[in-house]
């Protein structure tokens, strides 16, 4: 099964998930794979990174 998204959704993911993650990593902070995966899980009602524990 593949997921197709339009340009608006793609740009939202770049803005709310990829950019903050890139900024974090570029700043020298580490991020666990669990935190990353929680922020992009498909059942998330929002595309923003998970800020909870």
C-alpha positions in Angstrom: 0.0 0.0 0.0 1.3 3.4 -0.8 0.3 6.8 0.5 -0.2 9.7 -1.9 -0.2 13.3 -0.7 -0.7 16.6 -2.4 1.8 19.4 -2.4 0.1 21.2 0.5 0.4 18.1 2.8 4.0 17.5 1.7 4.9 21.1 2.5 3.2 20.9 5.9 5.3 17.8 6.8 8.4 19.6 5.7 7.6 22.7 7.7 6.3 20.9 10.9 8.4 17.7 11.1 11.5 17.8 8.8 12.6 21.4 9.4 12.4 21.2 13.2 14.2 17.9 13.2 16.9 19.2 10.9 17.4 22.3 13.1 17.7 20.1 16.2 20.3 17.8 14.6 22.2 20.7 13.1 22.3 22.3 16.5 24.1 19.3 17.9 21.3 17.8 19.9 20.5 14.1 19.6 17.1 12.7 19.0 16.1 9.1 19.6 14.5 7.1 16.9 11.5 6.5 19.2 10.9 10.2 19.5 11.2 10.7 15.8 8.8 7.8 15.0 6.3 9.1 17.5 6.3 12.4 15.8 5.4 11.0 12.4 3.1 8.1 13.2 0.2 7.9 10.7 -2.6 8.0 13.3 -1.4 11.3 14.7 -4.2 13.9 14.4 -1.5 16.6 13.8 1.6 16.5 11.8 3.6 18.4 14.4 6.4 16.7 16.3 5.4 15.0 19.6 6.5 17.3 22.4 5.3 15.0 25.3 7.2 12.2 27.0 
